[in-house]
Amino acid sequence: MRLKNTVLVLISTLLFMGTLQAEERDTLFQIGAIDHGGFGGFGSKVSRLNGETQTLGGIKGAWLLNKQYYLGFAGYGTHDEIANTKYGMGYGGLLTGVFFKPKNLVRYNLEMIIGGGSFAEYRDHHQSQNEVDSFFVFEPAANVNLALAKYVDLSFGASYRFVDGIDLAEFQSSDIEGWSVSTSLIFGTF
């Protein structure tokens, strides 16, 4: 019993002394304190769909790490008419990106959306869906952000939407792919 108590006291003393003299250990990758933040906002994109200019509305939100890297979700959609065919399209997915010069008044970021979406054609007056198809989407983007206030950014950007999987009578994946220009209003702790 005496040996058991002595061992417990010795272990407790070593642990206590270890916490008093704790120093930062040398490692291959030094990771300091992580600064967390986040942002969310809404915006619009102007893009060509099946040869016609269309507007897509959307939202995005992300967790921001060290004021530079982010991970979140984004989604965009539209409901309009192309060549007398009404349609609805929506897509979204994982949003990831990086800010360059994050503390500047004007800063830049690269981001991408990887996910999926759905495209539906409506051909009669009762808006019943005639054809629906789902698709994969990959959309890299480059943006310029202007800090309007401490918690508000105005963002302008360009992206290219890669699509795979649409095979309908009037629309193919190539009809939905293409360049977009965007503007967004973003709120958060940058």
N, C-alpha and C positions, 0 to 999 in steps of 0.2 A: 504494500500500500504506500509505503514511504517513497519507494522508487517511482511509482506511478505519479504521485504528487510532484516530485522533483522534476520529472520529465515534462509535465504540464506547465510548471512554473518556468522552466527553461525555454520551452517553445513559445509561451506567451511573451516572455521577455525579449526573445529574438525578433518576434513579429512586431512588437511595440517599437523596438530600437530600429528595425528596418523601415518603419513608416516615418520615424523621426529623421532618418538620414537618407531618405529617398532622393535620388538624383535621376536626371533624365538619362536613360540608357542610350548608348550609341547603337543605331540600327542602320541598315542599308537605306531605308526610306524613312525620312523624318517627317512625321505627321504631327503638326501642332494642333492648337485649338481650332476647331472648325466653326466658322461663322455661318449660321443658318439664316435663311430668308425665304421669301416666296413672292410670287406675283401671279396676277390673273388679269384678264382683259378680254376685250372684244374687238372685232375688226371686220374688214371686208377685203375681198380679192376681186380683181377684174381679170377675166380669163377668156380665152376662146374655147368654146365647146361646139364641136361639129361645124366649125367655120364661122360661128357667130359670137359676138362679144356678150358675155354674161357676167353677172355679179353674184358672188357667193358670200354669205355672211358666216361668221364663225366666232368661236371662243377658244381661249387657251388658258392654262394655268400650270404652274410648275413650282417645285421646291428648288431653291437657289442655294448653292454651296459655295462658300468663300467668295461671294459676290461675283462669281465667274462662271461656274458650271451649273447647268440646270437639267431637271428631269421632271416630266409631267405628262399632260394629255392635251390634245388639241382636236378640234372638229370643225368642219365647214360643210355648208349645204346650200342648195338652191332649189327653187321650184319655179319653172318658167316654161316658155314655149320656143321650140326650134322647128322651123319649117312646118308649121301647122300641127306639130306633135307636142302635146304637153308632156312634161317629164319632171321627175323629182330625183335629185341626187344628193347624197350625203356621204361624207367619209371622215374618218378620224383615227386616232391611235396614239401611240407613244410619241412624245415630244422630247427631244434631247438637244442640247446646244451649249455653246460657250460664248461668253462676252469677252471682247478685247478692249482694253483700257476701260475697265468697269467704273472707275471713279470720275471719268471725264464728263463734261457737259454733253459732248457728242461721242457716242460709243457705237461700236459695231458688234454684230453677232452673227454667227453661223448656226443654223439649226436644221433639224430634219424631223419629219413625221413619217413613221412607219406604222402601217395599219391596214384597214380595210374600209369598204364602203358598200353602198347599195345604189343601184340605178333602176328607176322604174319609168316605163312609158305608159301614157294614158291616151287612148285614141277616141273614146266616145265622149259625149257631153255629160255623162253621169259620173265622170272621174273614176270609174272602176279601172283598176290596173289591168293592162293587157299583157305586159311583159315586165319581168323583174330579173335582175342579175346582180350578183355580188362580185366584188373585185378586190384585188390587192393594190395598195397605193404606197409609193415611196416618194416623198417630196422634200428635197433639200432646198434651203433658202438662205439668202444673205440679206441682212437688215441694217439700217442706220437708225439709231435711237437718239432722240433729243430729250434731255431731262427738262420737263416743263416745271416741275416742282419736286420736292424731296421724295414724294411717293408716287409721282406720275411721270410716265414716259410717253412720247408720241413716236411711233415707229413707222418707217417706210421700208419696203423691201421688194425683192423679186425672188420668185421660186420657179421650179420646174416640176410638174406633177407627172410621175411615171405611173402608168396604170396597166394592170394585167387581169384578164378574166371576163371582160364584157364581150358578149357575143349575142347581140339582139338583131332583129330584122333591120332596124334603122340606125343602130349605133354599134360601134366597135370600140375596143380599148383606145385605138389611135385617135378616135374622135374626141375623147375626153382628156387625153394627155396634152401637155403644153405648158407654155409660160404663163405666169400670173404676176401682176403687180399688186401690192397690198399696202394697206395702212391700218394701224391698230392703235388703240389707246390702252395702255397697260398701267395697272395700279399694283403697288407692292412695296416691300422693304428691300431695296436694292443694296 
